[in-house]
Amino acid sequence: MAPAIVIAGVRSGVGKTTIATGIMGALTRRGLSVQPFKAGPDYIDPSYHKLACGVPSRNLDTWLLPHPTVLELFQRASGRGDISVIEGVMGVFDGHSSLSEDGSTAELAKLLGVPVILVADASKVARSVAAEILGYQQFDPDLNIVGVILNGVGSTRHLDFCKPQIEATTGLPVLGYLPRRDDLVQPERHLGLIPTVEGTVARKWYDTLIAQIEETIDLDRLIILANSAASSATGREAVAEAYPESPQPKRAVIAIAQDQAFSFYYQDSLDLLEAWGAELAPFSPLEDERLPDGTSGIYLGGGFPEIFARELSENKPMHLAIQDAVRRKVPVYAECGGLMYLGQSLSDLEGVQHTMTGVIPAVSRMSSKRLTLGYRELEAMSDGPLLRKGQTVRGHEFHWSTLDLPPDPAHSVYRVVDQDGRLEGFQWGSVWASYIHVHLGSHPSLPRRFVETCAS
């Protein structure tokens, strides 16, 4: 196995995305080919990884995906680079369950056989941080924690009150730190960091971060620890299940919405569609007036349509193009932001209502009080581009918008099995639109069926 390391946090908000991205960028600047990964169902953090490494970051989720598929996706991508850096999700032990490691960074690290560097916030503690690190070390002795990075260090004297006790108490090396610097903090909004596709991340921020990482984190030792992954790995070889064994002929042109408003896609979902015979044709609902030539299917992912609602509303030619595709029974699959765009109207963060494409009877509006978040177990209510009626799949939901009216029982996409069977999504003609995000690696049949549905 190629060298690999997991950058995990003791909790959310300790700066693991900043530190992981900075490490990726610093290693890339050294001339290494870095393959980034993100634990869990996040879409925004991977956009920072891609900017740092120059290659797409890939999601590895041990709850959404079967474990053999996680191994397959990891081994397939990690073999292309000199070193893999995996950013964790939430706290290292946080996942789907309150009493198990399902879906956690810890479960992923153990499955892959990759050592973990723990990021802790030292901004409001000194010697006490050692007790916190010791607790994480002892909570799961099977987790291979090999080092610590501190964030929010106020001064050299502050570091001298933290580092010696950590190393004396736990035996773990403190590989370095980030100081308290406002210019290293990235702006956030209602779903977390702002995606890099919007162009808000300045090159200066990356250069400043990488320079700080190079100055105060021991990258040489980090590489040595990452190399230990190759020697300590369990030797489990993934069985190819998600990807086809041989190249498939191109059978369908799937138009995929990709611009500032729509950017939430798992890279492996896109790669799987291509592997099973799709030609992906990007288009912009913001700027383009028509769909790509030969479109035989449409994929509208999530994103921030509420931020660009006025521009989306004003592009009437694209509304007409999508309406025409639906009249011609072109399969349309949409997730979250895509659902909002396909609806009758969308009320933005200021409460201003904007007309959308109107191909499903959904009226959505932003809420500052109600966050819908979590993993979901789903049962398909009808035959669709991903699933047959009655087939089940796992997904993830994350949005601040709400619908004025619930889905019609006769036209819903899913029954949410683990939420008292509530109905979710809109199936209307050739459109299947849902708030739920699905990874197409969740089951080998998903990308194949999507391509076959569009081809037919």
Secondary structure, DSSP 8 states (H G I E B T S, - for coil): ---EEEEEESSTTSSHHHHHHHHHHHHHHTT--EEEEEESS-SHHHHHHHHHHSS--EEE-TTTS-HHHHHHHHHHHHTTSSEEEEEEEEETT-SS-SSS-TTSHHHHHHHHT--EEEEEE-TT-STTHHHHHHHHHHH-TTS-EEEEEEEEE--HHHHHHHHHHHHHHH---EEEEEE--GGG---EETTEE--GGGT-S-HHHHHHHHHHHHHHB-HHHHHHHHHHHHHHS--------SS-SS-----EEEEEE-SSSEEE--HHHHHHHHHTTEEEEEE-TTT-SS--TT--EEEE-EE-TTTTHHHHHH-HHHHHHHHHHHHTT--EEEETHHHHHHSSEEE-TTS-EEE---SS--EEEE-SS--EEEEEEEEESS--SS--TT-EEEEEEEESEEESS---GGG-SEEETTTTTEEE-EEETTEEEES-B--TTSSTHHHHHHHHHHH-
